[in-house]
Amino acid sequence: MKSTRWPQPGHLLLLLPLIAVVVWVGWRAGRLRDDPGHVLAVLRAAAGPVLPG
């Protein structure tokens, strides 16, 4: 039977920058989210003229 080996503290310290980057990216993504209504209005305005159909 194999005994469970816990990660060494050095390995956990290596993961801290990765966790910090993931948290930072998630925080920025939540803060910079565009208003969907505004995005649709800009896309419609940029579409140009439409042929009558």
DAQUICOR-V798410 format. One record per residue. SS is DSSP state (H for helix, E for strand, - for the rest). OMEGA is omega in whole degrees, -180 to 180 (NA if undefined). NEAR is the number of other ideal C-beta (glycine too) atoms within 10 Angstrom. Layout:
[[SS,OMEGA,NEAR] [SS,OMEGA,NEAR]]
This chain:
[[-,-179,2] [-,176,4] [-,-180,4] [-,177,4] [-,178,6] [-,178,7] [-,178,9] [-,-178,9] [H,178,8] [H,179,7] [H,179,9] [H,178,11] [H,178,9] [H,-180,11] [H,-177,10] [H,178,9] [H,178,9] [H,178,9] [H,179,10] [H,179,10] [H,180,10] [H,179,10] [H,-179,10] [H,180,10] [H,178,10] [H,179,10] [H,180,10] [H,-179,10] [H,178,9] [H,-178,8] [H,-173,7] [-,-177,7] [-,-179,8] [-,176,8] [-,-177,8] [H,179,8] [H,179,8] [H,179,9] [H,179,10] [H,179,10] [H,179,11] [H,179,11] [H,178,9] [H,180,10] [H,-178,8] [H,-176,7] [-,-180,8] [-,-178,6] [-,-180,5] [-,178,7] [-,177,4] [-,-175,4] [-,NA,3]]
